[in-house]
């Protein structure tokens, strides 16, 4: 009987020690708050999780599969307003341009639903500021009607088209440094810009934020329309992996300045 009580007492003491050890092991409120704060500060929903590119070089070049690329947005010509001779000249100049390129290039024509959010926001600002300088009731009625008309027109479904020319470089088989590859990319880009100028076409070198939206539009048009990356970037709610490491949201503006 005495041995039974001894064994029972030893078991109770061991159980008490185990409970105390587990209690000490559990995080305190302060520790849990610190973990939650760190989770809020670190963005894990990076662009590379759903878009096929690695990031951007500090020069602005896009990195895809270890290769450097540039996107150039190209304007249009109204071929119906051009003579046959002018169209032939345009074709000849385009052929001369691509003849001097050392690396493959890509032409992409994208159609997307037009988004006039920025235009409407700008119009509202201009109309509101202008209306403040006048006190006439008729002018106020006119500006309100104009703003309503612009909002209605912007809500109508329309399509924008983008003509893109993507140039890149392929690393040499014998090995090549990053500065050398970027130097050849600058040459390719210069040849394209010179050729487009000779053809009388307007162009714009796409920045990193616009490049993300272009890729997003190709893979998920609805998301590109409703969740524009420029808006997420402006709100500092999204941090891409620009260096291969997770970026704290407090440093998004600095880290994503590419």
C-alpha positions as CSV (number, residue, x, y, z in Angstrom):
1,X,0.0,0.0,0.0
2,X,2.8,2.4,0.9
3,X,4.6,1.7,-2.4
4,X,1.4,2.4,-4.3
5,X,1.1,5.9,-2.7
6,X,4.8,6.5,-3.4
7,X,4.4,5.7,-7.1
8,X,1.3,7.8,-7.3
9,X,3.1,10.7,-5.7
10,X,6.0,10.4,-8.1
11,X,3.6,10.4,-11.0
12,X,1.8,13.5,-9.8
13,X,5.0,15.3,-9.4
14,X,6.2,14.4,-12.9
15,X,2.9,15.5,-14.3
16,X,3.1,18.9,-12.5
17,X,6.7,19.4,-13.8
18,X,5.5,18.6,-17.4
19,X,2.7,21.1,-17.2
20,X,5.0,23.9,-15.8
21,X,7.5,23.2,-18.6
22,X,4.8,23.4,-21.3
23,X,3.4,26.6,-19.8
24,X,6.8,28.3,-19.9
25,X,7.3,27.1,-23.5
26,X,4.2,28.9,-24.8
27,X,4.8,32.4,-26.2
28,X,3.7,35.3,-24.1
29,X,1.4,38.0,-25.4
30,X,4.4,40.2,-26.2
31,X,6.0,37.4,-28.2
32,X,2.8,36.7,-30.1
33,X,2.4,40.4,-30.8
34,X,6.0,40.6,-32.1
35,X,5.5,37.6,-34.4
36,X,2.2,39.1,-35.8
37,X,3.9,42.4,-36.4
38,X,6.7,40.8,-38.3
39,X,4.2,38.9,-40.4
40,X,2.4,42.1,-41.3
41,X,5.7,43.7,-42.2
42,X,6.9,41.0,-44.6
43,X,5.2,40.5,-47.9
44,X,5.1,36.9,-49.0
45,X,2.6,37.3,-51.9
46,X,5.4,38.3,-54.3
47,X,4.9,38.8,-58.0
48,X,7.1,35.9,-58.9
49,X,4.6,33.5,-57.3
50,X,2.2,34.1,-60.2
51,X,4.1,35.9,-63.0
52,X,6.9,34.3,-65.0
53,X,9.8,36.6,-64.3
54,X,12.6,36.9,-61.7
55,X,12.6,40.6,-61.2
56,X,14.3,43.8,-62.4
57,X,17.9,44.9,-62.7
58,X,18.7,48.3,-61.1
59,X,19.0,49.6,-64.7
60,X,15.3,48.7,-65.3
61,X,16.0,45.7,-67.5
62,X,13.6,42.8,-66.8
63,X,15.2,39.4,-65.8
64,X,13.5,36.4,-67.3
65,X,15.1,33.0,-67.0
66,X,18.4,34.7,-66.2
67,X,18.3,36.8,-69.4
68,X,17.9,40.6,-69.7
69,X,15.0,42.0,-71.7
70,X,13.4,45.4,-72.5
71,X,9.8,46.2,-73.4
72,X,9.1,49.0,-75.9
73,X,5.6,50.3,-76.5
74,X,5.2,51.2,-80.2
75,X,2.6,53.6,-81.7
76,X,0.4,53.1,-84.8
77,X,0.4,54.2,-88.4
78,X,-2.9,54.7,-90.2
79,X,-2.2,52.5,-93.2
80,X,-5.5,53.4,-94.8
81,X,-4.2,57.0,-95.0
82,X,-0.9,56.0,-96.6
83,X,0.0,55.4,-100.2
84,X,1.3,52.0,-101.4
85,X,4.7,53.6,-101.9
86,X,4.8,54.9,-98.3
87,X,3.7,51.5,-96.9
88,X,6.6,49.8,-98.9
89,X,9.1,52.3,-97.5
90,X,7.8,51.6,-94.0
91,X,8.3,47.9,-94.6
92,X,11.8,48.4,-96.0
93,X,12.9,50.4,-93.0
94,X,11.5,47.8,-90.6
95,X,13.4,45.1,-92.5
96,X,16.6,47.1,-92.3
97,X,16.1,47.6,-88.5
98,X,15.7,43.9,-87.7
99,X,18.5,43.0,-90.0
100,X,21.0,44.8,-87.7
101,X,19.7,43.1,-84.5
102,X,22.0,40.4,-83.1
103,X,19.4,38.6,-81.0
104,X,15.8,37.3,-81.4
105,X,13.0,39.7,-80.6
106,X,9.3,39.4,-79.9
107,X,6.3,41.3,-81.2
108,X,3.2,41.3,-79.1
109,X,-0.1,43.0,-79.7
110,X,-2.3,43.1,-76.6
111,X,-5.9,44.1,-76.3
112,X,-7.3,45.0,-72.9
113,X,-10.4,46.5,-71.5
114,X,-9.8,50.3,-71.2
115,X,-9.4,51.6,-67.7
116,X,-10.0,55.3,-67.4
117,X,-9.7,55.5,-63.6
118,X,-6.7,57.9,-63.8
119,X,-8.4,60.1,-66.4
120,X,-11.6,60.4,-64.4
121,X,-9.7,61.2,-61.2
122,X,-7.7,63.9,-63.0
123,X,-10.9,65.3,-64.6
124,X,-12.6,65.5,-61.2
125,X,-9.6,67.4,-59.7
126,X,-9.4,69.9,-62.6
127,X,-13.2,70.5,-62.7
128,X,-13.5,70.9,-59.0
129,X,-10.5,73.3,-58.8
130,X,-11.9,75.3,-61.7
131,X,-15.4,75.5,-60.3
132,X,-14.0,77.1,-57.1
133,X,-12.9,80.2,-59.0
134,X,-16.4,80.9,-60.2
135,X,-19.6,81.5,-58.2
136,X,-22.1,81.4,-61.0
137,X,-24.8,78.9,-60.6
138,X,-25.0,78.2,-64.3
139,X,-21.3,77.3,-64.4
140,X,-21.7,75.0,-61.4
141,X,-24.5,73.1,-63.1
142,X,-22.5,72.8,-66.3
143,X,-19.4,71.4,-64.5
144,X,-21.5,68.9,-62.6
145,X,-23.1,67.8,-65.9
146,X,-19.7,67.5,-67.6
147,X,-18.3,65.5,-64.7
148,X,-21.3,63.2,-64.8
149,X,-21.0,62.7,-68.5
150,X,-17.3,61.8,-68.3
151,X,-18.0,59.3,-65.5
152,X,-20.7,57.6,-67.6
153,X,-18.5,57.5,-70.7
154,X,-15.5,56.1,-68.7
155,X,-17.8,53.3,-67.4
156,X,-18.7,52.1,-70.9
157,X,-16.7,49.0,-72.1
158,X,-13.9,50.0,-74.5
159,X,-10.8,48.3,-75.6
160,X,-7.2,49.6,-75.7
161,X,-4.6,48.0,-77.9
162,X,-0.9,47.9,-77.2
163,X,1.9,47.2,-79.6
164,X,5.0,45.9,-77.9
165,X,8.4,45.1,-79.1
166,X,10.5,43.0,-76.7
167,X,14.3,42.9,-77.2
168,X,16.7,40.8,-75.2
169,X,20.2,39.3,-75.2
170,X,21.4,35.7,-74.9
171,X,24.5,35.1,-72.8
172,X,27.4,33.7,-74.7
173,X,28.1,30.0,-74.2
174,X,31.7,30.7,-73.1
175,X,30.3,32.8,-70.2
176,X,29.7,36.5,-70.1
177,X,29.6,39.1,-67.3
178,X,26.4,41.0,-66.4
179,X,27.8,44.4,-67.5
180,X,28.7,43.0,-70.9
181,X,25.2,41.6,-71.4
182,X,23.6,44.9,-70.3
183,X,25.8,46.7,-72.7
184,X,24.7,44.6,-75.6
185,X,21.1,45.1,-74.5
186,X,21.6,48.9,-74.7
187,X,22.9,48.4,-78.2
188,X,19.8,46.4,-79.2
189,X,17.5,48.9,-77.7
190,X,19.3,51.8,-79.5
191,X,18.9,50.1,-82.8
192,X,15.2,49.6,-82.3
193,X,14.6,53.2,-81.1
194,X,16.6,54.5,-84.2
195,X,14.6,52.3,-86.5
196,X,11.2,53.3,-85.0
197,X,12.2,57.0,-85.4
198,X,13.1,56.5,-89.1
199,X,9.7,54.8,-89.6
200,X,7.9,57.8,-88.0
201,X,6.5,55.6,-85.2
202,X,6.1,57.0,-81.6
203,X,7.6,54.7,-78.9
204,X,8.1,54.5,-75.2
205,X,10.4,52.4,-73.1
206,X,8.2,50.6,-70.6
207,X,9.1,51.1,-67.0
208,X,9.0,48.2,-64.4
209,X,5.5,49.0,-63.0
210,X,4.0,49.1,-66.5
211,X,5.9,45.9,-67.5
212,X,4.3,44.0,-64.6
213,X,0.9,45.1,-65.7
214,X,1.5,44.1,-69.3
215,X,2.6,40.6,-68.2
216,X,-0.3,40.4,-65.8
217,X,-2.7,41.3,-68.6
218,X,-1.5,38.4,-70.6
219,X,-1.9,35.8,-67.9
220,X,-5.0,37.2,-66.1
221,X,-6.8,40.1,-67.8
222,X,-9.6,40.3,-65.2
223,X,-7.1,40.8,-62.4
224,X,-5.1,43.3,-64.4
225,X,-8.2,45.3,-64.8
226,X,-9.6,45.2,-61.3
227,X,-6.3,45.0,-59.4
228,X,-3.8,47.2,-61.2
229,X,-0.3,46.8,-60.0
230,X,0.3,50.6,-60.1
231,X,-2.4,51.0,-57.4
232,X,-1.0,48.3,-55.2
233,X,2.5,49.8,-55.6
234,X,1.2,53.3,-54.7
235,X,-0.5,51.9,-51.6
236,X,2.7,50.1,-50.7
237,X,0.8,46.9,-50.2
238,X,2.9,44.7,-52.5
239,X,6.6,44.1,-52.6
240,X,8.2,42.2,-55.4
241,X,11.4,40.1,-54.9
242,X,13.8,42.4,-56.6
243,X,16.9,40.9,-54.8
244,X,15.6,37.4,-54.2
245,X,14.9,38.2,-50.5
246,X,11.7,39.0,-48.8
247,X,11.2,42.7,-48.4
248,X,9.6,44.4,-45.4
249,X,6.6,46.6,-46.4
250,X,8.2,49.5,-44.6
251,X,11.0,49.4,-47.2
252,X,8.8,48.7,-50.3
253,X,9.2,52.2,-51.8
254,X,13.0,51.9,-51.6
255,X,13.3,48.3,-52.6
256,X,11.0,48.5,-55.6
257,X,12.6,51.6,-57.0
258,X,14.0,49.9,-60.1
